[in-house]
Amino acid sequence: MALLEVDEVVVRFGGVTAVNEAAFTADRGSITGLIGPNGAGKTTCFNVITGLQKPTKGRIRYRDRDVTGWPVHKRARHGVGRTFQRLEAFGSLTVRDNVRVAQEIHGGPLAWFGRSRGGVDMLLDRVGILDYADERADSIPTGTARLLELARCLASDPQLLLLDEPSSGLDETETDAFGELLVELAGEGCAVLMVEHDMDLVMSVCNDIHVLDFGRIIASGTPAEIRADADVQRAYLGYSESDESAHDTSVMEVVTP
Ligand SMILES: Nc1ncnc2c1ncn2[C@@H]1O[C@H](COP(=O)(O)OP(=O)(O)OP(=O)(O)O)[C@@H](O)[C@H]1O
């Protein structure tokens, strides 16, 4: 049974249909990719799932309950965690204190003693930024700040982890380590749903991928199925029809209009 079900969700902003009858699921133990060109509706989908945006139509089901009317904090309390494209850490606090605060907010005073995904330093170590624990959050590189964002999110012990462009700002080595961490988290039973433009990362770690274009899901499938899908090639994974190497996935590049 899916942990999360997005059921025929429509979001309209005046005359703009940002999400158009999108339907997909995210399962425990699985990494699901949500990809598509800029403006396709990915962040709006995340906003509907977390409760920031009310859908014009459609439902969100989570852990077998209809949570469409639930506010953001209630979903968060029930295990919906999210990282944002825009970094949200407290700049004047240290990296360690940022995670400590997140853990306390979500877990109450007992969180100080560490929860199932570990104490603060264990979390920092897990995402690979323990060396920065005593630095102010506004003094660390962007890639490190993104990993701090993940540690803050993991501090809430999420069952559903929504990641919005988590690898932007990470170098290649950090991205590889990040991919391994996602696979580990899924292995522990977490459902990971990721919006990401780095196709190497998406194709290597996702179990399932859904492709949005103009708010509609135009394809769903395994990485191999998505790579081979002609509509996806046209809408998002660009290559020249005349290019002999077109079907060599190592040369695929993302078209972000
Ligand atoms: N609050 C809003 N008011 C009006 N239009 C909006 C609003 N939020 C998003 N949109 C529009 O909805 C569409 C989908 O936007 P969204 O940010 O969800 O796309 P996206 O796939 O996340 O894009 P990106 O990859 O650039 O982040 C776009 O046309 C955007 O301009």
PDBQT file of the ligand as one rigid body, heavy atoms in Angstrom, charges set to zero:
ROOT
HETATM    1  N1  LIG A 301       1.413  31.394  -6.257  1.00  0.00    +0.000 N 
HETATM    2  C1  LIG A 301       1.333  31.367  -7.587  1.00  0.00    +0.000 A 
HETATM    3  N2  LIG A 301       0.556  32.246  -8.260  1.00  0.00    +0.000 NA
HETATM    4  C2  LIG A 301       0.449  32.215  -9.598  1.00  0.00    +0.000 A 
HETATM    5  N3  LIG A 301       1.073  31.325 -10.377  1.00  0.00    +0.000 NA
HETATM    6  C3  LIG A 301       1.870  30.426  -9.772  1.00  0.00    +0.000 A 
HETATM    7  C4  LIG A 301       2.047  30.400  -8.355  1.00  0.00    +0.000 A 
HETATM    8  N4  LIG A 301       2.897  29.378  -8.037  1.00  0.00    +0.000 NA
HETATM    9  C5  LIG A 301       3.239  28.803  -9.199  1.00  0.00    +0.000 A 
HETATM   10  N5  LIG A 301       2.627  29.434 -10.233  1.00  0.00    +0.000 N 
HETATM   11  C6  LIG A 301       2.716  29.051 -11.650  1.00  0.00    +0.000 C 
HETATM   12  O1  LIG A 301       2.390  27.685 -11.716  1.00  0.00    +0.000 OA
HETATM   13  C7  LIG A 301       3.209  27.016 -12.664  1.00  0.00    +0.000 C 
HETATM   14  C8  LIG A 301       3.949  25.871 -11.984  1.00  0.00    +0.000 C 
HETATM   15  O2  LIG A 301       4.930  26.424 -11.094  1.00  0.00    +0.000 OA
HETATM   16  P1  LIG A 301       5.851  25.507 -10.177  1.00  0.00    +0.000 P 
HETATM   17  O3  LIG A 301       6.721  26.435  -9.367  1.00  0.00    +0.000 OA
HETATM   18  O4  LIG A 301       5.025  24.531  -9.442  1.00  0.00    +0.000 OA
HETATM   19  O5  LIG A 301       6.733  24.756 -11.275  1.00  0.00    +0.000 OA
HETATM   20  P2  LIG A 301       8.066  23.900 -11.062  1.00  0.00    +0.000 P 
HETATM   21  O6  LIG A 301       7.939  22.705 -11.920  1.00  0.00    +0.000 OA
HETATM   22  O7  LIG A 301       8.318  23.680  -9.612  1.00  0.00    +0.000 OA
HETATM   23  O8  LIG A 301       9.172  24.885 -11.655  1.00  0.00    +0.000 OA
HETATM   24  P3  LIG A 301      10.738  25.020 -11.264  1.00  0.00    +0.000 P 
HETATM   25  O9  LIG A 301      11.424  23.793 -11.771  1.00  0.00    +0.000 OA
HETATM   26  O10 LIG A 301      11.151  26.268 -12.019  1.00  0.00    +0.000 OA
HETATM   27  O11 LIG A 301      10.819  25.199  -9.777  1.00  0.00    +0.000 OA
HETATM   28  C9  LIG A 301       4.119  28.085 -13.262  1.00  0.00    +0.000 C 
HETATM   29  O12 LIG A 301       3.503  28.560 -14.442  1.00  0.00    +0.000 OA
HETATM   30  C10 LIG A 301       4.138  29.152 -12.188  1.00  0.00    +0.000 C 
HETATM   31  O13 LIG A 301       4.394  30.419 -12.759  1.00  0.00    +0.000 OA
ENDROOT
TORSDOF 0
